[in-house]
Amino acid sequence: MSFSRYPTDYFRRALRFARSRGQNYLDKLRPKLIYGLAVQKGCRISSHVVLRVVDGGECFIGANTIVGRFCEITAGGGVITIGSNTFIGQGSIIVSKSRTTIGNDCLIAEQVTIRDQNHIVAPGRLVRESGFEVQDIEIGDNVWIGAKVCILAGVTIGSGCVIGAGSVVTRNIPPHTIAVGNPARIIRQIELR
């Protein structure tokens, strides 16, 4: 068997071999592929997805979750937890230096940005040398986040919320509400039946 000089070909062939051995073999192999990354059964990660787990970070992706093409998920010293049956749209970015939690059954549209850190801006110092201010982000269950939404550090979005496309979420959003705009404002409650 000949191998290309590109490591992706090697991993692609190794994964093909594991699949040929059966699903049980693949399930035993999967948690050991990348240190700090746990992917549950039925999770689908599309092509060109970048998963980075660095500086002691951890990333947990729940069962039957779909991560769309060209997404970047970076646990840079933080913990990212993505619940089961969640969809993350194409080109979305999730970066964590603290803790980012996304609940079960969430729909995250394309090009959504979720970052739990901000640069510290201090007079007389370069921004790149000033460090970061980090705060946890929590997104509840059954949340729909529209295209090109930006969720900033320290935000909690309650279960059952809808965040309109293009919104910038800077404050907490209570459960079962619809929020839109820059900054995101609550426009109405969702009636429970």
Secondary structure, DSSP 8 states (H G I E B T S, - for coil): ----SSHHHHHHHHHHHHHHT-HHHHHHHGGGSSTTEEE-TT-EE-TT-EEEEETT-EEEE-TT-EE-TT-EEEEESSEEEE-TT-EE-TT-EEEESSEEEE-TT-EE-TT-EEESEEE---TTS-GGGS-EEE--EEE-SS-EE-TT-EE-TT-EE-TT-EE-TT-EE-S-B-SSEEEETTTTEEEEE----
